[in-house]
Amino acid sequence: MKGFLRSKLVLPLATAIMLASAIAIPLAGNIVHSHAAAPRLATSAHNMPMSTSANSINSPILFVHGIPGGNSQAIINCNSTSYWGDAKNFAKGARLLDGQQIAWASKLLVTVGYYTGDTCDVNLATSTGSNCKGYHDKNQGTNNESIRHLGCELAWYIYNNYTSKGQNVGVVSYSMGGLIIRWALSCSTDSPTKAAPCTSTLNKTPFPNAKLLVQEAVTFDTPHGGFPAPAILKNIFFPCSGNCVEFKEMTQGSVFLSDLNKYAQNPQGVQGTNWTLMGTWSGIACLALPPDSTIFMDGGTKILYVNPCYSHLQGERFDMSVTFDATVKYCISCPKSPPTWQDSQSAYPHSLLRTLYALSEFSIIDTRSVGGDIEGDFFYNPNDSGIFDVNPTTQPVFTVQSRVINFNPPLSMQQCTNSTGVDENTRPFHNVFRNANGSCTTFIVQGNGHQAGAGDLQSFEAVFFTHLTVAQAGNVTFHVFADDGWILSAGVDSQTLSHQPTYVSGSLVNAPQFGPFIGNFVVGAYNQPSSPTLNTTTVNFPAAGTFPIELDYTECCGGSLSLNFSSPSESYTS
């Protein structure tokens, strides 16, 4: 079993006038076996030493409960071992992930309740203010409160306490809790046009006017496709005898589920959200929800456990095993119905360990160096062009070497324990590098007496070169956050001189056929003036190998400037 592998382009620390951190690439973390179907970026063993002490994770995790069973309006003790206690203790214990001992501090593990009387770290019934007033807000604090209103309350809690402060979170939810976070993410948007179900006659803008910083979302036995007929459900889990609003909204055929499946398919936060949906392959036979309901959402990583046979009430929240002997069916980014199962695997992590792998994908970004050098050449932009137009015979003004590409990241993309004083409006251009202790160091991009983004380089163009090692054939998705234009090109494996990477999908705006400098095939582009924009491009690597990468960038026209290049969204394979 190979560990949770984080892939990223990284550059060595700069010396003298060289930039010390340029490309922040939070690449996807994978659990990969030798016959894994999806690619990963190879890592270097000497860069990933086993830690002798626990590495504290600094990204909060929210645990959102579901609707209680039974006839009466129950209250939930979130932190007890009968609910989230085992999961929190498991996260606090030092777990060996990707060669490191990883543990979360207690204060970062936050249980979220919403019924009057719930004993949780946070109770939405009393902590979110009046933003959601007039939006399906009847019977608050009871199981007759609409899931829509709970989604609004959760959205504001995340926005006020984390997103507005630039802090990413992960969300682990059980049963109905998964629908609450789906609705929260779907309706929180900066789009001027709001989906009708995200508004009401009495409140036209109940949700935050911004996407949320939720990078990971894990759901346990959530009825994404709805509860089955009550006659079937009675033997498994039958809350409020089927008579409360929340149960009715989760019943197949409800208006809420229709809206959920129309407007909340794979909802995304501002930096993207990796979804992991867990259920039980045998469903009803294991006293769990039907498997087609628990994974009924487009995209994400879908995992159905064959063994253990998790029940709805005593399932994924309680399995603290650290052995790799579970059997699952899984698929990655497949449609909600019918899913295309990629494989069956019998040496798989159990539910809570698998959850930590998903959550740590965004929690330990940039704590280690992986990969080779990145060289960046900076040029004048005499035409103030947002379209890359540097001739490859042009002499660069200066050259830098770096570990990461993370130039002028917005505050929402900085996971730093200190204030950097840098954002997309900062001049001159700065690179932000996150240290192992969670603090960030910034470096001005400069050389030969010139500074990118200032003086005679107020507008400028740049070219970055590196090599990307891919361990297996398959698709890799890259994220590029930039102001202004960019072009990504890739060449054949440098060892075999074969296996040309090809464009699959994503941004390909005003793209030349070949990269301007090396002449490799272009596999992604947004080659035009732009405000700070996040784009993705998916590239197929036909075989394992080491591939030359060129990233061309142009800054024009004054105003903001930013460039962040990052690796794939989460890919979980076995």
Summary of the structure (lengths in Angstrom):
residues: 574
radius of gyration: 24.0
end to end distance: 9.2
largest distance: 76.7
contacts: 2123
relative contact order: 0.16
helix: 18%
strand: 29%
